[in-house]
Amino acid sequence: AGVPAAAVQTVDQALAHPHTRHRGMLLEQGDYQGVGSPIKLSRTPATLRKLPPALAPAASQE
């Protein structure tokens, strides 16, 4: 029908797709794994400057 369309993927499927890795969308630094910037600029590429803070354990509410 001339309408651009594609199958919907789960997050796991999208992250495992070869195109995702080819585009540099996965960041790995030490134990950290995350998603990179979808915006790709040739002169000023996005970089991971510092890691996000670690999650603190949930505080118990009494």
Residue frames relative to the residue before (quaternion, step in Angstrom):
aa qw qx qy qz dx dy dz
A 1.0000 0.0000 0.0000 0.0000 0.00 0.00 0.00
G 0.5444 -0.6582 0.3867 0.3477 3.60 1.24 0.14
V 0.5466 0.5941 -0.4068 0.4277 3.57 1.23 0.30
P 0.3952 -0.7061 0.5182 0.2768 3.63 -0.72 0.97
A 0.1387 0.7892 -0.5829 0.1351 3.56 -0.81 0.98
A 0.0328 -0.7731 0.6329 0.0265 3.54 -1.27 0.42
A 0.6039 -0.5471 0.4309 0.3877 3.53 -1.26 0.38
V 0.4523 -0.6548 0.5314 0.2904 3.56 -1.14 0.68
Q 0.1851 -0.7897 0.5788 0.0843 3.57 -0.90 0.97
T 0.4912 -0.5994 0.5275 0.3481 3.53 -1.25 0.43
V 0.6659 -0.4718 0.3684 0.4452 3.60 -1.24 0.22
D 0.6493 0.5213 -0.3212 0.4511 3.61 0.90 -0.88
Q 0.6579 0.5009 -0.3094 0.4696 3.60 0.97 -0.83
A 0.6622 0.5061 -0.3085 0.4585 3.58 0.92 -0.88
L 0.6819 0.4824 -0.2936 0.4649 3.61 0.94 -0.83
A 0.6875 0.4695 -0.2769 0.4798 3.61 1.13 -0.59
H 0.5048 0.6708 -0.4218 0.3423 3.61 1.22 -0.27
P 0.5518 -0.6409 0.4184 0.3313 3.64 -0.90 0.87
H 0.6261 0.5493 -0.3459 0.4320 3.62 1.02 -0.70
T 0.6030 0.5664 -0.3525 0.4374 3.59 1.07 -0.71
R 0.6843 0.4558 -0.2807 0.4952 3.60 0.91 -0.89
H 0.6299 0.5474 -0.3342 0.4381 3.61 0.98 -0.83
R 0.7005 0.4564 -0.2629 0.4816 3.60 1.02 -0.78
G 0.4651 -0.6948 0.4423 0.3244 3.60 1.24 -0.04
M 0.3401 0.7793 -0.4651 0.2465 3.56 1.10 0.68
L 0.6871 0.4363 -0.2887 0.5041 3.60 1.22 -0.22
L 0.1644 -0.7789 0.6012 0.0694 3.55 -0.85 1.02
E 0.0211 0.7703 -0.6368 0.0252 3.54 -0.99 0.86
Q 0.1495 0.7596 -0.6185 0.1347 3.55 -0.75 1.08
G 0.8029 -0.0563 -0.0164 0.5932 3.56 -0.36 1.23
D 0.7977 -0.2126 0.1968 0.5290 3.58 -0.78 -1.07
Y 0.5729 0.6183 -0.3692 0.3914 3.59 1.27 -0.25
Q 0.0098 0.7472 -0.6645 0.0091 3.54 -1.09 0.85
G 0.1487 0.7981 -0.5692 0.1306 3.56 -0.81 0.97
V 0.5592 -0.5824 0.4753 0.3495 3.53 -1.36 -0.08
G 0.3841 -0.7412 0.5124 0.2012 3.56 -0.91 0.97
S 0.6932 -0.4604 0.3565 0.4248 3.52 -1.35 -0.02
P 0.3928 -0.7176 0.5176 0.2508 3.62 -0.90 0.84
I 0.6223 0.5227 -0.3367 0.4756 3.60 1.25 -0.30
K 0.0907 -0.8096 0.5799 0.0022 3.56 -0.64 1.15
L 0.0175 -0.7917 0.6092 -0.0417 3.58 -0.54 1.23
S 0.4485 -0.7309 0.4429 0.2616 3.60 -0.70 1.06
R 0.7332 0.4250 -0.2498 0.4684 3.62 0.94 -0.76
T 0.7963 0.1441 -0.0702 0.5832 3.58 1.10 -0.60
P 0.0574 -0.8328 0.5500 0.0254 3.60 0.37 1.18
A 0.5315 -0.6167 0.4788 0.3285 3.55 -1.14 0.69
T 0.0760 -0.7890 0.6089 0.0296 3.56 -1.05 0.78
L 0.4548 -0.6337 0.5446 0.3083 3.54 -1.29 0.39
R 0.1960 -0.8284 0.5182 0.0828 3.57 -0.23 1.28
K 0.7766 -0.1131 0.0631 0.6166 3.57 1.02 -0.74
L 0.5664 -0.6167 0.4368 0.3288 3.52 -1.21 0.57
P 0.5293 -0.5989 0.4758 0.3671 3.58 -1.13 0.53
P 0.5992 -0.5700 0.4010 0.3940 3.61 -1.13 0.47
A 0.5286 -0.6174 0.4806 0.3294 3.54 -1.16 0.64
L 0.5163 -0.6228 0.4840 0.3336 3.56 -1.14 0.59
A 0.3618 -0.7156 0.5569 0.2164 3.55 -0.96 0.89
P 0.5641 -0.5768 0.4441 0.3897 3.59 -1.09 0.54
A 0.5743 -0.6013 0.4273 0.3552 3.57 -1.07 0.71
A 0.4068 -0.6997 0.5330 0.2466 3.55 -0.94 0.91
S 0.4069 -0.7004 0.5214 0.2683 3.56 -0.92 0.83
Q 0.2462 -0.7577 0.5889 0.1358 3.54 -0.99 0.87
E 0.1977 -0.8011 0.5578 0.0897 3.53 -0.77 1.02
